[in-house]
Amino acid sequence: MPKTAYVNGRYVPHGEASVHVEDRGFQFADSVYEVIGVINGDFADMRGHLDRLERSLSELRIDMPVRRAVIPFIVRELLRRNRLRNANVYIQITRGAAPRDFAFPKKPVVPTFVMTARPFSFDAKRIEDKGVRVVTLPDRRWARRDIKTTNLLPPVLAKQEALDAGADDAWLVDREGFVTEATASNAWILTKDGVLVTRAPTHDILKGVTRSAILPLLEAEGLYLEERAFTPLEAVEAAEAFSTSATALVTPVVAIDGRTIGDGKAGPLTVKLYKAYRDYVRKGLDGQIGWSA
Ligand SMILES: Cc1ncc(COP(=O)(O)O)c(C=O)c1O
């Protein structure tokens, strides 16, 4: 259990951390978030996550509560107080607390700024044993999935539906019958012709920071990438499938809708990309902000 949380400028015992009952994050999910992995003390893609945090805030016209440069200091202090070197850090910023009204508050309000850090073992399983089984389900989310908001009810319900069906996660399918992404990660396939395919970063998906980090690694492998939509059938017939996110890193997908992908094990390219991403974080190739935790 985390010991300490950060709420609006104060480090407080996790069990006592709270926000106002009129907070617009609580009332309307009028709020954004980021999740940053800390692996053996190294921040994974801090810069990319802070870039996306700024973008999400600006799309919703919420002010950044502190100067951007201060955030890594707060993260580091939170990790120190929780004695964590392997963790997921959650940053949540809401429009703030104001009398309930759909319209933005007329008087300026101070955004609510919360940070928590949870222990997470990135090495609990070997990559070869990390394969997950997914089912495809309708994508019932809103039309601006590029903004990382805390409006997460559709993926919450999809995840539970996937678990109830005996799978580990869901790949979501749009009205035209194409996969958008997983409940909390980006979806990729490697076709039998050796082409890597993932959806283009439009408003239809969240542009994953891990996804962006992987693109140069692909080039190093001489791989050909197609950023386009693909169907569940194409995925089932793929040589490999995997998903990417700050917590999943690169996770092999070994079955879709009960049909085995490849030989049902993590594919060689998936394993290679996973290792390349771990190396990239360890060596600080993400142009890290100065230090390790
Ligand atoms: C819907 C969705 N897509 C993709 C991702 C992957 O993004 P990232 O690689 O930045 O963690 C996430 C992460 O939480 C997500 O929620």
The ligand as a Tripos MOL2 file, in Angstrom:
@<TRIPOS>MOLECULE
LIG
   16    16     1     0     0
SMALL
NO_CHARGES

@<TRIPOS>ATOM
      1 C1         -6.8430    4.1390  -23.9400 C.3       1 LIG1
      2 C2         -5.3620    4.0750  -23.8370 C.ar      1 LIG1
      3 N1         -4.6500    3.8920  -24.9530 N.ar      1 LIG1
      4 C3         -3.3050    3.8160  -24.9380 C.ar      1 LIG1
      5 C4         -2.6080    3.9250  -23.7350 C.ar      1 LIG1
      6 C5         -1.1110    3.8320  -23.7450 C.3       1 LIG1
      7 O1         -0.5350    5.0740  -23.4730 O.3       1 LIG1
      8 P1          0.9020    5.1900  -22.8050 P.3       1 LIG1
      9 O2          1.8350    4.3850  -23.6660 O.co2     1 LIG1
     10 O3          1.1960    6.6260  -22.8510 O.co2     1 LIG1
     11 O4          0.7820    4.6420  -21.4220 O.co2     1 LIG1
     12 C6         -3.3180    4.1310  -22.5410 C.ar      1 LIG1
     13 C7         -2.6100    4.2600  -21.2680 C.2       1 LIG1
     14 O5         -3.1760    4.3640  -20.2130 O.2       1 LIG1
     15 C8         -4.7290    4.2020  -22.5900 C.ar      1 LIG1
     16 O6         -5.4560    4.4000  -21.4800 O.3       1 LIG1
@<TRIPOS>BOND
     1     1     2 1
     2     2     3 ar
     3     2    15 ar
     4     3     4 ar
     5     4     5 ar
     6     5     6 1
     7     5    12 ar
     8     6     7 1
     9     7     8 1
    10     8     9 2
    11     8    10 1
    12     8    11 1
    13    12    13 1
    14    12    15 ar
    15    13    14 2
    16    15    16 1
@<TRIPOS>SUBSTRUCTURE
     1 LIG1         1 GROUP 0 **** ****
